[in-house]
Amino acid sequence: ERITTFSSTAADKTSNPMKKIHIEKLVINCCTGESGDPLAKATKVLRGLAEQEPFHSKARFTVRSFGIKRNEKISAIVTIRGEKARELLERGLRVKENELRRKNFSDSGNFGFGIDEHIDLGLKYDPSTGIFGMDFYIVLARPGKRVKSRKHRRGRVGLSQKVSKEEAQEWFQSEMGGTLLK
């Protein structure tokens, strides 16, 4: 007769490598609100920041008061993964002085923030380009998230494997040395 007991102490959770939270991706969005020259300049800024080619997002519908037409390219977006994502996140948080509000965190364990000037990230100011603000959005995940999106032997990710809002806030405070404001 064999009896197995499971203990859920804090030491077990930290020692389990499948529970370790990491940055899956960092998405930087620089929305100009119009196509043409401003969008080309924003693309140039993102290319210099991320060292990879950004893609363009289109407007979903026409907004006459802003002068935006449907399917017009209005923003440049770049997705960064790996160590480069962590480095850019640290630079972005330095601009925000490592302080985020609690409402910056979503229920799915992701968080985002915006900066007003790209030159605060350490990029050199170019008068011909101008100054652009951008939004940072960070997706956190645990190992095994790929199970739900792979093609072969796709499965479900359990609730305990998903990152909650509280866990994301705790990760932000411990890993990034951040402070949460009201």
MODELLER restraints for C-alpha pairs under 7 A, 6 or more apart:
rsr = mdl.restraints
at = mdl.atoms
rsr.add(forms.Gaussian(group=physical.xy_distance, feature=features.Distance(at['CA:13:A'], at['CA:19:A']), mean=6.59, stdev=0.5))
rsr.add(forms.Gaussian(group=physical.xy_distance, feature=features.Distance(at['CA:18:A'], at['CA:142:A']), mean=6.46, stdev=0.5))
rsr.add(forms.Gaussian(group=physical.xy_distance, feature=features.Distance(at['CA:18:A'], at['CA:143:A']), mean=5.41, stdev=0.5))
rsr.add(forms.Gaussian(group=physical.xy_distance, feature=features.Distance(at['CA:19:A'], at['CA:142:A']), mean=6.04, stdev=0.5))
rsr.add(forms.Gaussian(group=physical.xy_distance, feature=features.Distance(at['CA:19:A'], at['CA:161:A']), mean=6.98, stdev=0.5))
rsr.add(forms.Gaussian(group=physical.xy_distance, feature=features.Distance(at['CA:20:A'], at['CA:142:A']), mean=5.90, stdev=0.5))
rsr.add(forms.Gaussian(group=physical.xy_distance, feature=features.Distance(at['CA:21:A'], at['CA:140:A']), mean=6.62, stdev=0.5))
rsr.add(forms.Gaussian(group=physical.xy_distance, feature=features.Distance(at['CA:21:A'], at['CA:141:A']), mean=5.65, stdev=0.5))
rsr.add(forms.Gaussian(group=physical.xy_distance, feature=features.Distance(at['CA:21:A'], at['CA:142:A']), mean=4.82, stdev=0.5))
rsr.add(forms.Gaussian(group=physical.xy_distance, feature=features.Distance(at['CA:22:A'], at['CA:140:A']), mean=5.76, stdev=0.5))
rsr.add(forms.Gaussian(group=physical.xy_distance, feature=features.Distance(at['CA:22:A'], at['CA:141:A']), mean=5.67, stdev=0.5))
rsr.add(forms.Gaussian(group=physical.xy_distance, feature=features.Distance(at['CA:22:A'], at['CA:142:A']), mean=6.20, stdev=0.5))
rsr.add(forms.Gaussian(group=physical.xy_distance, feature=features.Distance(at['CA:23:A'], at['CA:139:A']), mean=6.14, stdev=0.5))
rsr.add(forms.Gaussian(group=physical.xy_distance, feature=features.Distance(at['CA:23:A'], at['CA:140:A']), mean=4.71, stdev=0.5))
rsr.add(forms.Gaussian(group=physical.xy_distance, feature=features.Distance(at['CA:23:A'], at['CA:141:A']), mean=6.36, stdev=0.5))
rsr.add(forms.Gaussian(group=physical.xy_distance, feature=features.Distance(at['CA:24:A'], at['CA:81:A']), mean=6.39, stdev=0.5))
rsr.add(forms.Gaussian(group=physical.xy_distance, feature=features.Distance(at['CA:24:A'], at['CA:139:A']), mean=5.57, stdev=0.5))
rsr.add(forms.Gaussian(group=physical.xy_distance, feature=features.Distance(at['CA:24:A'], at['CA:140:A']), mean=5.37, stdev=0.5))
rsr.add(forms.Gaussian(group=physical.xy_distance, feature=features.Distance(at['CA:24:A'], at['CA:141:A']), mean=5.73, stdev=0.5))
rsr.add(forms.Gaussian(group=physical.xy_distance, feature=features.Distance(at['CA:25:A'], at['CA:79:A']), mean=6.62, stdev=0.5))
rsr.add(forms.Gaussian(group=physical.xy_distance, feature=features.Distance(at['CA:25:A'], at['CA:80:A']), mean=5.67, stdev=0.5))
rsr.add(forms.Gaussian(group=physical.xy_distance, feature=features.Distance(at['CA:25:A'], at['CA:81:A']), mean=4.66, stdev=0.5))
rsr.add(forms.Gaussian(group=physical.xy_distance, feature=features.Distance(at['CA:25:A'], at['CA:85:A']), mean=6.59, stdev=0.5))
rsr.add(forms.Gaussian(group=physical.xy_distance, feature=features.Distance(at['CA:25:A'], at['CA:138:A']), mean=6.08, stdev=0.5))
rsr.add(forms.Gaussian(group=physical.xy_distance, feature=features.Distance(at['CA:25:A'], at['CA:139:A']), mean=5.43, stdev=0.5))
rsr.add(forms.Gaussian(group=physical.xy_distance, feature=features.Distance(at['CA:26:A'], at['CA:79:A']), mean=5.74, stdev=0.5))
rsr.add(forms.Gaussian(group=physical.xy_distance, feature=features.Distance(at['CA:26:A'], at['CA:80:A']), mean=5.14, stdev=0.5))
rsr.add(forms.Gaussian(group=physical.xy_distance, feature=features.Distance(at['CA:26:A'], at['CA:81:A']), mean=6.33, stdev=0.5))
rsr.add(forms.Gaussian(group=physical.xy_distance, feature=features.Distance(at['CA:26:A'], at['CA:85:A']), mean=5.61, stdev=0.5))
rsr.add(forms.Gaussian(group=physical.xy_distance, feature=features.Distance(at['CA:26:A'], at['CA:136:A']), mean=6.90, stdev=0.5))
rsr.add(forms.Gaussian(group=physical.xy_distance, feature=features.Distance(at['CA:26:A'], at['CA:137:A']), mean=5.76, stdev=0.5))
rsr.add(forms.Gaussian(group=physical.xy_distance, feature=features.Distance(at['CA:26:A'], at['CA:138:A']), mean=4.65, stdev=0.5))
rsr.add(forms.Gaussian(group=physical.xy_distance, feature=features.Distance(at['CA:26:A'], at['CA:139:A']), mean=6.42, stdev=0.5))
rsr.add(forms.Gaussian(group=physical.xy_distance, feature=features.Distance(at['CA:27:A'], at['CA:77:A']), mean=7.00, stdev=0.5))
rsr.add(forms.Gaussian(group=physical.xy_distance, feature=features.Distance(at['CA:27:A'], at['CA:78:A']), mean=5.80, stdev=0.5))
rsr.add(forms.Gaussian(group=physical.xy_distance, feature=features.Distance(at['CA:27:A'], at['CA:79:A']), mean=4.50, stdev=0.5))
rsr.add(forms.Gaussian(group=physical.xy_distance, feature=features.Distance(at['CA:27:A'], at['CA:80:A']), mean=6.34, stdev=0.5))
rsr.add(forms.Gaussian(group=physical.xy_distance, feature=features.Distance(at['CA:27:A'], at['CA:136:A']), mean=5.87, stdev=0.5))
rsr.add(forms.Gaussian(group=physical.xy_distance, feature=features.Distance(at['CA:27:A'], at['CA:137:A']), mean=5.10, stdev=0.5))
rsr.add(forms.Gaussian(group=physical.xy_distance, feature=features.Distance(at['CA:27:A'], at['CA:138:A']), mean=6.42, stdev=0.5))
rsr.add(forms.Gaussian(group=physical.xy_distance, feature=features.Distance(at['CA:28:A'], at['CA:77:A']), mean=5.69, stdev=0.5))
rsr.add(forms.Gaussian(group=physical.xy_distance, feature=features.Distance(at['CA:28:A'], at['CA:78:A']), mean=5.42, stdev=0.5))
rsr.add(forms.Gaussian(group=physical.xy_distance, feature=features.Distance(at['CA:28:A'], at['CA:79:A']), mean=6.51, stdev=0.5))
rsr.add(forms.Gaussian(group=physical.xy_distance, feature=features.Distance(at['CA:28:A'], at['CA:134:A']), mean=6.65, stdev=0.5))
rsr.add(forms.Gaussian(group=physical.xy_distance, feature=features.Distance(at['CA:28:A'], at['CA:135:A']), mean=5.59, stdev=0.5))
rsr.add(forms.Gaussian(group=physical.xy_distance, feature=features.Distance(at['CA:28:A'], at['CA:136:A']), mean=4.74, stdev=0.5))
rsr.add(forms.Gaussian(group=physical.xy_distance, feature=features.Distance(at['CA:28:A'], at['CA:137:A']), mean=6.42, stdev=0.5))
rsr.add(forms.Gaussian(group=physical.xy_distance, feature=features.Distance(at['CA:29:A'], at['CA:75:A']), mean=6.95, stdev=0.5))
rsr.add(forms.Gaussian(group=physical.xy_distance, feature=features.Distance(at['CA:29:A'], at['CA:76:A']), mean=5.99, stdev=0.5))
rsr.add(forms.Gaussian(group=physical.xy_distance, feature=features.Distance(at['CA:29:A'], at['CA:77:A']), mean=4.51, stdev=0.5))
rsr.add(forms.Gaussian(group=physical.xy_distance, feature=features.Distance(at['CA:29:A'], at['CA:78:A']), mean=6.72, stdev=0.5))
rsr.add(forms.Gaussian(group=physical.xy_distance, feature=features.Distance(at['CA:29:A'], at['CA:134:A']), mean=5.59, stdev=0.5))
rsr.add(forms.Gaussian(group=physical.xy_distance, feature=features.Distance(at['CA:29:A'], at['CA:135:A']), mean=5.12, stdev=0.5))
rsr.add(forms.Gaussian(group=physical.xy_distance, feature=features.Distance(at['CA:29:A'], at['CA:136:A']), mean=6.67, stdev=0.5))
rsr.add(forms.Gaussian(group=physical.xy_distance, feature=features.Distance(at['CA:30:A'], at['CA:42:A']), mean=6.48, stdev=0.5))
rsr.add(forms.Gaussian(group=physical.xy_distance, feature=features.Distance(at['CA:30:A'], at['CA:75:A']), mean=5.66, stdev=0.5))
rsr.add(forms.Gaussian(group=physical.xy_distance, feature=features.Distance(at['CA:30:A'], at['CA:76:A']), mean=5.32, stdev=0.5))
rsr.add(forms.Gaussian(group=physical.xy_distance, feature=features.Distance(at['CA:30:A'], at['CA:77:A']), mean=6.30, stdev=0.5))
rsr.add(forms.Gaussian(group=physical.xy_distance, feature=features.Distance(at['CA:30:A'], at['CA:133:A']), mean=6.53, stdev=0.5))
rsr.add(forms.Gaussian(group=physical.xy_distance, feature=features.Distance(at['CA:30:A'], at['CA:134:A']), mean=4.59, stdev=0.5))
rsr.add(forms.Gaussian(group=physical.xy_distance, feature=features.Distance(at['CA:30:A'], at['CA:135:A']), mean=6.51, stdev=0.5))
rsr.add(forms.Gaussian(group=physical.xy_distance, feature=features.Distance(at['CA:31:A'], at['CA:74:A']), mean=6.15, stdev=0.5))
rsr.add(forms.Gaussian(group=physical.xy_distance, feature=features.Distance(at['CA:31:A'], at['CA:75:A']), mean=4.03, stdev=0.5))
rsr.add(forms.Gaussian(group=physical.xy_distance, feature=features.Distance(at['CA:31:A'], at['CA:76:A']), mean=6.29, stdev=0.5))
rsr.add(forms.Gaussian(group=physical.xy_distance, feature=features.Distance(at['CA:32:A'], at['CA:38:A']), mean=6.37, stdev=0.5))
rsr.add(forms.Gaussian(group=physical.xy_distance, feature=features.Distance(at['CA:32:A'], at['CA:39:A']), mean=5.99, stdev=0.5))
rsr.add(forms.Gaussian(group=physical.xy_distance, feature=features.Distance(at['CA:32:A'], at['CA:74:A']), mean=5.78, stdev=0.5))
rsr.add(forms.Gaussian(group=physical.xy_distance, feature=features.Distance(at['CA:32:A'], at['CA:75:A']), mean=5.58, stdev=0.5))
rsr.add(forms.Gaussian(group=physical.xy_distance, feature=features.Distance(at['CA:33:A'], at['CA:74:A']), mean=4.83, stdev=0.5))
rsr.add(forms.Gaussian(group=physical.xy_distance, feature=features.Distance(at['CA:33:A'], at['CA:75:A']), mean=6.68, stdev=0.5))
rsr.add(forms.Gaussian(group=physical.xy_distance, feature=features.Distance(at['CA:34:A'], at['CA:68:A']), mean=6.63, stdev=0.5))
rsr.add(forms.Gaussian(group=physical.xy_distance, feature=features.Distance(at['CA:34:A'], at['CA:73:A']), mean=6.94, stdev=0.5))
rsr.add(forms.Gaussian(group=physical.xy_distance, feature=features.Distance(at['CA:34:A'], at['CA:74:A']), mean=4.76, stdev=0.5))
rsr.add(forms.Gaussian(group=physical.xy_distance, feature=features.Distance(at['CA:35:A'], at['CA:72:A']), mean=6.70, stdev=0.5))
rsr.add(forms.Gaussian(group=physical.xy_distance, feature=features.Distance(at['CA:35:A'], at['CA:73:A']), mean=5.37, stdev=0.5))
rsr.add(forms.Gaussian(group=physical.xy_distance, feature=features.Distance(at['CA:35:A'], at['CA:74:A']), mean=5.24, stdev=0.5))
rsr.add(forms.Gaussian(group=physical.xy_distance, feature=features.Distance(at['CA:39:A'], at['CA:74:A']), mean=6.74, stdev=0.5))
rsr.add(forms.Gaussian(group=physical.xy_distance, feature=features.Distance(at['CA:39:A'], at['CA:75:A']), mean=6.50, stdev=0.5))
rsr.add(forms.Gaussian(group=physical.xy_distance, feature=features.Distance(at['CA:39:A'], at['CA:76:A']), mean=6.95, stdev=0.5))
rsr.add(forms.Gaussian(group=physical.xy_distance, feature=features.Distance(at['CA:41:A'], at['CA:129:A']), mean=5.59, stdev=0.5))
rsr.add(forms.Gaussian(group=physical.xy_distance, feature=features.Distance(at['CA:42:A'], at['CA:76:A']), mean=6.63, stdev=0.5))
rsr.add(forms.Gaussian(group=physical.xy_distance, feature=features.Distance(at['CA:42:A'], at['CA:132:A']), mean=6.89, stdev=0.5))
rsr.add(forms.Gaussian(group=physical.xy_distance, feature=features.Distance(at['CA:43:A'], at['CA:54:A']), mean=6.37, stdev=0.5))
rsr.add(forms.Gaussian(group=physical.xy_distance, feature=features.Distance(at['CA:43:A'], at['CA:76:A']), mean=5.74, stdev=0.5))
rsr.add(forms.Gaussian(group=physical.xy_distance, feature=features.Distance(at['CA:46:A'], at['CA:54:A']), mean=6.71, stdev=0.5))
rsr.add(forms.Gaussian(group=physical.xy_distance, feature=features.Distance(at['CA:47:A'], at['CA:53:A']), mean=5.62, stdev=0.5))
rsr.add(forms.Gaussian(group=physical.xy_distance, feature=features.Distance(at['CA:47:A'], at['CA:54:A']), mean=6.45, stdev=0.5))
rsr.add(forms.Gaussian(group=physical.xy_distance, feature=features.Distance(at['CA:54:A'], at['CA:76:A']), mean=5.99, stdev=0.5))
rsr.add(forms.Gaussian(group=physical.xy_distance, feature=features.Distance(at['CA:54:A'], at['CA:77:A']), mean=5.33, stdev=0.5))
rsr.add(forms.Gaussian(group=physical.xy_distance, feature=features.Distance(at['CA:54:A'], at['CA:78:A']), mean=4.59, stdev=0.5))
rsr.add(forms.Gaussian(group=physical.xy_distance, feature=features.Distance(at['CA:55:A'], at['CA:76:A']), mean=5.66, stdev=0.5))
rsr.add(forms.Gaussian(group=physical.xy_distance, feature=features.Distance(at['CA:55:A'], at['CA:77:A']), mean=5.42, stdev=0.5))
rsr.add(forms.Gaussian(group=physical.xy_distance, feature=features.Distance(at['CA:55:A'], at['CA:78:A']), mean=6.41, stdev=0.5))
rsr.add(forms.Gaussian(group=physical.xy_distance, feature=features.Distance(at['CA:56:A'], at['CA:73:A']), mean=6.10, stdev=0.5))
rsr.add(forms.Gaussian(group=physical.xy_distance, feature=features.Distance(at['CA:56:A'], at['CA:75:A']), mean=5.58, stdev=0.5))
rsr.add(forms.Gaussian(group=physical.xy_distance, feature=features.Distance(at['CA:56:A'], at['CA:76:A']), mean=4.55, stdev=0.5))
rsr.add(forms.Gaussian(group=physical.xy_distance, feature=features.Distance(at['CA:56:A'], at['CA:77:A']), mean=6.07, stdev=0.5))
rsr.add(forms.Gaussian(group=physical.xy_distance, feature=features.Distance(at['CA:57:A'], at['CA:73:A']), mean=5.57, stdev=0.5))
rsr.add(forms.Gaussian(group=physical.xy_distance, feature=features.Distance(at['CA:57:A'], at['CA:74:A']), mean=6.12, stdev=0.5))
rsr.add(forms.Gaussian(group=physical.xy_distance, feature=features.Distance(at['CA:57:A'], at['CA:75:A']), mean=5.23, stdev=0.5))
rsr.add(forms.Gaussian(group=physical.xy_distance, feature=features.Distance(at['CA:57:A'], at['CA:76:A']), mean=6.25, stdev=0.5))
rsr.add(forms.Gaussian(group=physical.xy_distance, feature=features.Distance(at['CA:58:A'], at['CA:71:A']), mean=4.93, stdev=0.5))
rsr.add(forms.Gaussian(group=physical.xy_distance, feature=features.Distance(at['CA:58:A'], at['CA:72:A']), mean=5.18, stdev=0.5))
rsr.add(forms.Gaussian(group=physical.xy_distance, feature=features.Distance(at['CA:58:A'], at['CA:73:A']), mean=4.20, stdev=0.5))
rsr.add(forms.Gaussian(group=physical.xy_distance, feature=features.Distance(at['CA:58:A'], at['CA:74:A']), mean=5.68, stdev=0.5))
rsr.add(forms.Gaussian(group=physical.xy_distance, feature=features.Distance(at['CA:59:A'], at['CA:69:A']), mean=6.92, stdev=0.5))
rsr.add(forms.Gaussian(group=physical.xy_distance, feature=features.Distance(at['CA:59:A'], at['CA:70:A']), mean=5.29, stdev=0.5))
rsr.add(forms.Gaussian(group=physical.xy_distance, feature=features.Distance(at['CA:59:A'], at['CA:71:A']), mean=4.98, stdev=0.5))
rsr.add(forms.Gaussian(group=physical.xy_distance, feature=features.Distance(at['CA:59:A'], at['CA:72:A']), mean=5.47, stdev=0.5))
rsr.add(forms.Gaussian(group=physical.xy_distance, feature=features.Distance(at['CA:59:A'], at['CA:73:A']), mean=6.33, stdev=0.5))
rsr.add(forms.Gaussian(group=physical.xy_distance, feature=features.Distance(at['CA:59:A'], at['CA:74:A']), mean=6.30, stdev=0.5))
rsr.add(forms.Gaussian(group=physical.xy_distance, feature=features.Distance(at['CA:60:A'], at['CA:70:A']), mean=5.62, stdev=0.5))
rsr.add(forms.Gaussian(group=physical.xy_distance, feature=features.Distance(at['CA:60:A'], at['CA:71:A']), mean=6.14, stdev=0.5))
rsr.add(forms.Gaussian(group=physical.xy_distance, feature=features.Distance(at['CA:61:A'], at['CA:69:A']), mean=6.59, stdev=0.5))
rsr.add(forms.Gaussian(group=physical.xy_distance, feature=features.Distance(at['CA:61:A'], at['CA:70:A']), mean=4.34, stdev=0.5))
rsr.add(forms.Gaussian(group=physical.xy_distance, feature=features.Distance(at['CA:62:A'], at['CA:68:A']), mean=5.45, stdev=0.5))
rsr.add(forms.Gaussian(group=physical.xy_distance, feature=features.Distance(at['CA:62:A'], at['CA:69:A']), mean=4.32, stdev=0.5))
rsr.add(forms.Gaussian(group=physical.xy_distance, feature=features.Distance(at['CA:62:A'], at['CA:70:A']), mean=4.58, stdev=0.5))
rsr.add(forms.Gaussian(group=physical.xy_distance, feature=features.Distance(at['CA:63:A'], at['CA:69:A']), mean=6.50, stdev=0.5))
rsr.add(forms.Gaussian(group=physical.xy_distance, feature=features.Distance(at['CA:91:A'], at['CA:121:A']), mean=5.86, stdev=0.5))
rsr.add(forms.Gaussian(group=physical.xy_distance, feature=features.Distance(at['CA:92:A'], at['CA:121:A']), mean=6.35, stdev=0.5))
rsr.add(forms.Gaussian(group=physical.xy_distance, feature=features.Distance(at['CA:95:A'], at['CA:120:A']), mean=6.25, stdev=0.5))
rsr.add(forms.Gaussian(group=physical.xy_distance, feature=features.Distance(at['CA:95:A'], at['CA:121:A']), mean=6.90, stdev=0.5))
rsr.add(forms.Gaussian(group=physical.xy_distance, feature=features.Distance(at['CA:98:A'], at['CA:178:A']), mean=4.68, stdev=0.5))
rsr.add(forms.Gaussian(group=physical.xy_distance, feature=features.Distance(at['CA:98:A'], at['CA:179:A']), mean=6.11, stdev=0.5))
rsr.add(forms.Gaussian(group=physical.xy_distance, feature=features.Distance(at['CA:99:A'], at['CA:178:A']), mean=5.76, stdev=0.5))
rsr.add(forms.Gaussian(group=physical.xy_distance, feature=features.Distance(at['CA:99:A'], at['CA:179:A']), mean=4.78, stdev=0.5))
rsr.add(forms.Gaussian(group=physical.xy_distance, feature=features.Distance(at['CA:99:A'], at['CA:180:A']), mean=5.87, stdev=0.5))
rsr.add(forms.Gaussian(group=physical.xy_distance, feature=features.Distance(at['CA:99:A'], at['CA:181:A']), mean=6.78, stdev=0.5))
rsr.add(forms.Gaussian(group=physical.xy_distance, feature=features.Distance(at['CA:100:A'], at['CA:179:A']), mean=6.45, stdev=0.5))
rsr.add(forms.Gaussian(group=physical.xy_distance, feature=features.Distance(at['CA:100:A'], at['CA:180:A']), mean=5.27, stdev=0.5))
rsr.add(forms.Gaussian(group=physical.xy_distance, feature=features.Distance(at['CA:100:A'], at['CA:181:A']), mean=6.00, stdev=0.5))
rsr.add(forms.Gaussian(group=physical.xy_distance, feature=features.Distance(at['CA:101:A'], at['CA:180:A']), mean=5.47, stdev=0.5))
rsr.add(forms.Gaussian(group=physical.xy_distance, feature=features.Distance(at['CA:101:A'], at['CA:181:A']), mean=4.57, stdev=0.5))
rsr.add(forms.Gaussian(group=physical.xy_distance, feature=features.Distance(at['CA:101:A'], at['CA:182:A']), mean=5.72, stdev=0.5))
rsr.add(forms.Gaussian(group=physical.xy_distance, feature=features.Distance(at['CA:102:A'], at['CA:180:A']), mean=6.07, stdev=0.5))
rsr.add(forms.Gaussian(group=physical.xy_distance, feature=features.Distance(at['CA:102:A'], at['CA:181:A']), mean=6.19, stdev=0.5))
rsr.add(forms.Gaussian(group=physical.xy_distance, feature=features.Distance(at['CA:102:A'], at['CA:182:A']), mean=5.95, stdev=0.5))
rsr.add(forms.Gaussian(group=physical.xy_distance, feature=features.Distance(at['CA:104:A'], at['CA:111:A']), mean=5.52, stdev=0.5))
rsr.add(forms.Gaussian(group=physical.xy_distance, feature=features.Distance(at['CA:104:A'], at['CA:112:A']), mean=5.69, stdev=0.5))
rsr.add(forms.Gaussian(group=physical.xy_distance, feature=features.Distance(at['CA:104:A'], at['CA:113:A']), mean=6.58, stdev=0.5))
rsr.add(forms.Gaussian(group=physical.xy_distance, feature=features.Distance(at['CA:105:A'], at['CA:111:A']), mean=4.28, stdev=0.5))
rsr.add(forms.Gaussian(group=physical.xy_distance, feature=features.Distance(at['CA:105:A'], at['CA:112:A']), mean=6.83, stdev=0.5))
rsr.add(forms.Gaussian(group=physical.xy_distance, feature=features.Distance(at['CA:105:A'], at['CA:165:A']), mean=6.28, stdev=0.5))
rsr.add(forms.Gaussian(group=physical.xy_distance, feature=features.Distance(at['CA:106:A'], at['CA:165:A']), mean=6.09, stdev=0.5))
rsr.add(forms.Gaussian(group=physical.xy_distance, feature=features.Distance(at['CA:107:A'], at['CA:164:A']), mean=6.14, stdev=0.5))
rsr.add(forms.Gaussian(group=physical.xy_distance, feature=features.Distance(at['CA:107:A'], at['CA:165:A']), mean=4.89, stdev=0.5))
rsr.add(forms.Gaussian(group=physical.xy_distance, feature=features.Distance(at['CA:108:A'], at['CA:163:A']), mean=6.32, stdev=0.5))
rsr.add(forms.Gaussian(group=physical.xy_distance, feature=features.Distance(at['CA:108:A'], at['CA:164:A']), mean=5.63, stdev=0.5))
rsr.add(forms.Gaussian(group=physical.xy_distance, feature=features.Distance(at['CA:108:A'], at['CA:165:A']), mean=6.20, stdev=0.5))
rsr.add(forms.Gaussian(group=physical.xy_distance, feature=features.Distance(at['CA:109:A'], at['CA:140:A']), mean=6.42, stdev=0.5))
rsr.add(forms.Gaussian(group=physical.xy_distance, feature=features.Distance(at['CA:109:A'], at['CA:163:A']), mean=4.90, stdev=0.5))
rsr.add(forms.Gaussian(group=physical.xy_distance, feature=features.Distance(at['CA:109:A'], at['CA:164:A']), mean=4.62, stdev=0.5))
rsr.add(forms.Gaussian(group=physical.xy_distance, feature=features.Distance(at['CA:109:A'], at['CA:165:A']), mean=4.45, stdev=0.5))
rsr.add(forms.Gaussian(group=physical.xy_distance, feature=features.Distance(at['CA:109:A'], at['CA:168:A']), mean=5.12, stdev=0.5))
rsr.add(forms.Gaussian(group=physical.xy_distance, feature=features.Distance(at['CA:110:A'], at['CA:138:A']), mean=5.78, stdev=0.5))
rsr.add(forms.Gaussian(group=physical.xy_distance, feature=features.Distance(at['CA:110:A'], at['CA:139:A']), mean=4.84, stdev=0.5))
rsr.add(forms.Gaussian(group=physical.xy_distance, feature=features.Distance(at['CA:110:A'], at['CA:140:A']), mean=5.70, stdev=0.5))
rsr.add(forms.Gaussian(group=physical.xy_distance, feature=features.Distance(at['CA:110:A'], at['CA:168:A']), mean=6.81, stdev=0.5))
rsr.add(forms.Gaussian(group=physical.xy_distance, feature=features.Distance(at['CA:111:A'], at['CA:137:A']), mean=5.92, stdev=0.5))
rsr.add(forms.Gaussian(group=physical.xy_distance, feature=features.Distance(at['CA:111:A'], at['CA:138:A']), mean=5.42, stdev=0.5))
rsr.add(forms.Gaussian(group=physical.xy_distance, feature=features.Distance(at['CA:111:A'], at['CA:139:A']), mean=6.91, stdev=0.5))
rsr.add(forms.Gaussian(group=physical.xy_distance, feature=features.Distance(at['CA:112:A'], at['CA:136:A']), mean=5.38, stdev=0.5))
rsr.add(forms.Gaussian(group=physical.xy_distance, feature=features.Distance(at['CA:112:A'], at['CA:137:A']), mean=4.14, stdev=0.5))
rsr.add(forms.Gaussian(group=physical.xy_distance, feature=features.Distance(at['CA:112:A'], at['CA:138:A']), mean=5.92, stdev=0.5))
rsr.add(forms.Gaussian(group=physical.xy_distance, feature=features.Distance(at['CA:113:A'], at['CA:135:A']), mean=5.84, stdev=0.5))
rsr.add(forms.Gaussian(group=physical.xy_distance, feature=features.Distance(at['CA:113:A'], at['CA:136:A']), mean=5.38, stdev=0.5))
rsr.add(forms.Gaussian(group=physical.xy_distance, feature=features.Distance(at['CA:113:A'], at['CA:137:A']), mean=6.63, stdev=0.5))
rsr.add(forms.Gaussian(group=physical.xy_distance, feature=features.Distance(at['CA:114:A'], at['CA:134:A']), mean=5.71, stdev=0.5))
rsr.add(forms.Gaussian(group=physical.xy_distance, feature=features.Distance(at['CA:114:A'], at['CA:135:A']), mean=4.20, stdev=0.5))
rsr.add(forms.Gaussian(group=physical.xy_distance, feature=features.Distance(at['CA:114:A'], at['CA:136:A']), mean=5.87, stdev=0.5))
rsr.add(forms.Gaussian(group=physical.xy_distance, feature=features.Distance(at['CA:115:A'], at['CA:133:A']), mean=5.55, stdev=0.5))
rsr.add(forms.Gaussian(group=physical.xy_distance, feature=features.Distance(at['CA:115:A'], at['CA:134:A']), mean=5.60, stdev=0.5))
rsr.add(forms.Gaussian(group=physical.xy_distance, feature=features.Distance(at['CA:115:A'], at['CA:135:A']), mean=6.44, stdev=0.5))
rsr.add(forms.Gaussian(group=physical.xy_distance, feature=features.Distance(at['CA:116:A'], at['CA:132:A']), mean=6.94, stdev=0.5))
rsr.add(forms.Gaussian(group=physical.xy_distance, feature=features.Distance(at['CA:116:A'], at['CA:133:A']), mean=4.24, stdev=0.5))
rsr.add(forms.Gaussian(group=physical.xy_distance, feature=features.Distance(at['CA:116:A'], at['CA:134:A']), mean=6.71, stdev=0.5))
rsr.add(forms.Gaussian(group=physical.xy_distance, feature=features.Distance(at['CA:117:A'], at['CA:131:A']), mean=5.85, stdev=0.5))
rsr.add(forms.Gaussian(group=physical.xy_distance, feature=features.Distance(at['CA:117:A'], at['CA:132:A']), mean=5.48, stdev=0.5))
rsr.add(forms.Gaussian(group=physical.xy_distance, feature=features.Distance(at['CA:117:A'], at['CA:133:A']), mean=4.81, stdev=0.5))
rsr.add(forms.Gaussian(group=physical.xy_distance, feature=features.Distance(at['CA:118:A'], at['CA:131:A']), mean=6.39, stdev=0.5))
rsr.add(forms.Gaussian(group=physical.xy_distance, feature=features.Distance(at['CA:118:A'], at['CA:132:A']), mean=5.65, stdev=0.5))
rsr.add(forms.Gaussian(group=physical.xy_distance, feature=features.Distance(at['CA:118:A'], at['CA:133:A']), mean=5.85, stdev=0.5))
rsr.add(forms.Gaussian(group=physical.xy_distance, feature=features.Distance(at['CA:119:A'], at['CA:125:A']), mean=6.06, stdev=0.5))
rsr.add(forms.Gaussian(group=physical.xy_distance, feature=features.Distance(at['CA:141:A'], at['CA:163:A']), mean=6.31, stdev=0.5))
rsr.add(forms.Gaussian(group=physical.xy_distance, feature=features.Distance(at['CA:142:A'], at['CA:161:A']), mean=6.63, stdev=0.5))
rsr.add(forms.Gaussian(group=physical.xy_distance, feature=features.Distance(at['CA:145:A'], at['CA:157:A']), mean=6.59, stdev=0.5))
rsr.add(forms.Gaussian(group=physical.xy_distance, feature=features.Distance(at['CA:147:A'], at['CA:154:A']), mean=5.62, stdev=0.5))
rsr.add(forms.Gaussian(group=physical.xy_distance, feature=features.Distance(at['CA:147:A'], at['CA:155:A']), mean=5.56, stdev=0.5))
rsr.add(forms.Gaussian(group=physical.xy_distance, feature=features.Distance(at['CA:147:A'], at['CA:156:A']), mean=6.83, stdev=0.5))
rsr.add(forms.Gaussian(group=physical.xy_distance, feature=features.Distance(at['CA:147:A'], at['CA:157:A']), mean=6.92, stdev=0.5))
rsr.add(forms.Gaussian(group=physical.xy_distance, feature=features.Distance(at['CA:148:A'], at['CA:154:A']), mean=5.50, stdev=0.5))
rsr.add(forms.Gaussian(group=physical.xy_distance, feature=features.Distance(at['CA:148:A'], at['CA:155:A']), mean=5.14, stdev=0.5))
rsr.add(forms.Gaussian(group=physical.xy_distance, feature=features.Distance(at['CA:148:A'], at['CA:156:A']), mean=5.38, stdev=0.5))
rsr.add(forms.Gaussian(group=physical.xy_distance, feature=features.Distance(at['CA:148:A'], at['CA:157:A']), mean=6.22, stdev=0.5))
rsr.add(forms.Gaussian(group=physical.xy_distance, feature=features.Distance(at['CA:172:A'], at['CA:178:A']), mean=5.76, stdev=0.5))
rsr.add(forms.Gaussian(group=physical.xy_distance, feature=features.Distance(at['CA:173:A'], at['CA:179:A']), mean=6.08, stdev=0.5))
